[in-house]
Amino acid sequence: MAEAERRLGELDHGEALLFSSGMAACTSVVLALLSPGQTVALAEGAYYGTGAMLDELRRWGIERVEFDQTGAPPDGVDLVWLEAPSNPFLTMPRFDAAAAHPARVVCDSTAATPLHVRPLELGCDIAVHSATKYLAGHDDALLGAVVCKESTDAARLLEFRSRTGPVPAADTAWLLLRGLETLEVRVTRQSQTAGTIAERLARHAAVRVVRHPGFGGLLSFDVADAGAARTVETSTELIANMTSLGGVTSRIEARSRWEGARVPPGLLRLSVGLEDPEDLWHDLERALGAL
């Protein structure tokens, strides 16, 4: 595990600690660094599980407010939580405004990976990853990571992890090491394919909105309504209708089933894998033609 932490720390230019899942990493950051009565400013449209975790911690006196991360965080909060890019809306934070805030700044850069965004170099104090996704990259590891700029934060999180137990297994850490060996070639291919598909989706008559930050293998797009989204996600053959993202196989999912009114009813999230780009497009085109 120590070698996997060292390698990830080198990539993100900080001190890395591994946790048993992405949510275990995020929860540990909040519980280790905040106290009852303090408030987290959470980026609007960030991963819904982060908001659900913070809502759960209200019973322990942790509050949260949401803010538009393309602007400045609100005053009077104790932790600023960014996501680069947000999932599934793919917005990017205004890092300079967040860095100017007096509170610690955390950035979930799962979808970007350190190849595209290094939060610690952009003024953040902590980067978090669901390493289950792109970092491990093969849909067979459950793992989270926290990378700290300051050694005092890393020491506190190590202490918290040791006392509370969200430690990954050694073989899971090895799967991360395996994934890091191919991270650049995988993510480069996924980024190129996602960009091509996003351009084609934007020209399709059945597609209303396309979201892609210009890098990475994650994108989302809207069709007319929930019924249309259901038709598309169940009509693809090469692209699996499954949750999760960042692996070598492409996956599509209508997010309103999980997130409700928080997202448009016709929003589909697509995680692009390593399949042939033309095969992926033909699969999507056929599914959209079923509308």
Order of alpha helices (4+ residues) and beta strands (2+ residues): alpha-beta-alpha-beta-alpha-beta-beta-alpha-beta-alpha-beta-beta-alpha-alpha-alpha-beta-beta-alpha-beta-beta-alpha-beta-alpha
